[in-house]
């Protein structure tokens, strides 16, 4: 079809030029129209054009197309009845056509046909030398035009073939590169080690499936609603945004098997070992780092189990060893024993004492550190860490978070458990507040001097019948269930238990359509009993 359209285009351009000249001839020299050869030339142009549009060129050989420019050259010869060869300029069309799509011999055939037309149809008026000069000028000019166009067409085809080959090579190289990239990605995703590439602006450039699963990220790197939180130690304080693994790697810090605790999106503790490696960027100023995160939770738990087993075994061995050594000492105090028996008892006593020392050292090495008592905690700092993890959800939900009041609000407590309380309350506020709503958080002291944190939202609110039941396990309002909002109904009950363990109180005020306000109050001083919140 492309070949047919090209043939039509060449012929119709030529025919259009002839028609335009015919209009001018009719306007300025109408007497030429009565010439028989002129009429014959027009008829040949019309017949050639009709044949061009009617014939199925896609089924005809390529050489058949050469007949069209030759017929056009003959038609121009018939039209050239005036001796000054004004219409001879139309021979440019067939010569260019032949030179563009056919070989050089076809160009010379066309020029030869044009020469014959000049000799046969032109009227020999004037000096013979002038006639011959004009004929030779036309032939030489057309020959030069044909040769030039032919050479240009050959070069153009050669360049086009070269570009096509290079394009095919580039396509094959790109396909191989894409295949290799896909294989590398599959291999990296199959690794159990979490890998992530981050730039100096903390933008995640690439990551594998292990990192997505571990940190609760989607395939674009955005944090999911239940994103994981890093801690400095198990049940310790959450790391501030500028001390997280990615933030430190983005600043260019070199980490080597550094321990980090992660509280993941499923509510489980993960022991991690983090290492970083600098990667050359596109520019010298650009900083890119590879972060390698190995989940060593199973190894840590196995080591804990071995220590526990060693402690149990050591403890159980100590009692019989003590009995053995004690009775050996009693026997050694007797004076009626033979010397040989006394020497044997001495050996038994020495071996028992060495065994007791080994058991004692094993027990000391395997003994776990006691649970940490409450320490100094800044509620404002804990909340800001929680708010940083919810920032993508607040921004994505079109909400506005407003925080005011005291810059610091210190109490004694468990930072990890207090973070759980604030996460649950803030998560509910974000979840049940529609787009365009507000979250208002205020830090202050109440009339009794207790630390007070109030978290208010402009969400849907809770009805008076449902409000007393919000702390019941698995309780969810019927309206929330019908709306299909995800949740378990356990968060507020857990929050109340943690607040109660801190000798604090939690109060909820809510009304349908007016939003909900949760108020937390904690004593400023540490409880004399120094009780602890257990996992």
Number of C-alpha atoms within 10 A of each C-alpha: 8 7 11 15 11 11 16 14 13 17 23 15 12 20 18 11 13 19 14 10 14 17 11 12 14 12 10 9 10 12 10 17 15 9 13 12 18 20 16 14 23 20 14 19 25 16 12 20 18 12 12 20 15 9 11 11 17 11 7 10 9 12 9 9 17 18 13 21 22 23 19 26 26 22 26 27 28 25 31 24 22 14 17 13 17 11 17 19 12 21 23 15 19 27 28 21 21 26 27 21 17 17 12 16 11 18 27 18 14 28 23 14 17 26 16 14 19 26 15 12 16 20 14 14 10 9 9 10 9 12 19 12 12 16 17 14 12 19 17 13 11 22 19 12 16 26 18 15 19 23 14 14 16 16 12 13 12 12 12 12 12 12 12 12 12 12 12 12 12 12 12 12 12 12 12 12 12 12 12 12 12 12 12 12 15 13 11 17 18 12 12 14 17 23 21 21 23 23 23 18 13 16 14 18 14 15 22 21 21 21 21 21 14 20 21 21 19 13 12 11 17 13 19 16 15 16 17 22 20 24 23 16 15 16 19 16 20 24 19 19 15 11 14 17 20 25 19 18 26 25 17 17 16 15 17 12 13 13 18 20 22 26 21 18 17 11 10 10 18 20 22 21 18 19 19 25 17 18 14 12 12 9 7 7 9 12 19 25 27 21 23 21 24 19 21 15 16 11 11 14 12 12 13 15 13 13 19 16 14 19 21 15 14 20 15 12 15 19 11 12 16 14 12 15 19 14 14 18 15 9 16 18 11 10 9 9 12 9 10 9 12 18 13 11 18 16 13 16 19 12 13 19 16 12 15 20 13 14 21 17 13 17 21 14 12 20 15 12 6 6 9 13 14 18 13 14 19 16 25 20 19 22 20 16 20 22 18 13 20 21 15 15 18 23 12 10 16 14 20 16 15 12 16 11 13 14 13 13 20 17 21 20 30 23 22 20 22 21 23 17 24 22 21 18 20 21 19 17 27 24 17 18 22 16 15 11 19 21 22 16 20 17 20 18 18 12 8 7 12 18 21 23 25 17 21 23 27 22 25 19 20 22 14 12 8 12 15 11 14 18 18 14 14 14 17 18 15 9 12 14 11 8 8 8 12 9 14 10 16 16 22 20 19 18 22 18 17 21 21 14 17 25 15 18 17 18 11 16 14 20 15 12 12 13 21 23 21 18 17 20 21 24 20 18 12 17 14 6 7 14 15 15 20 10 6
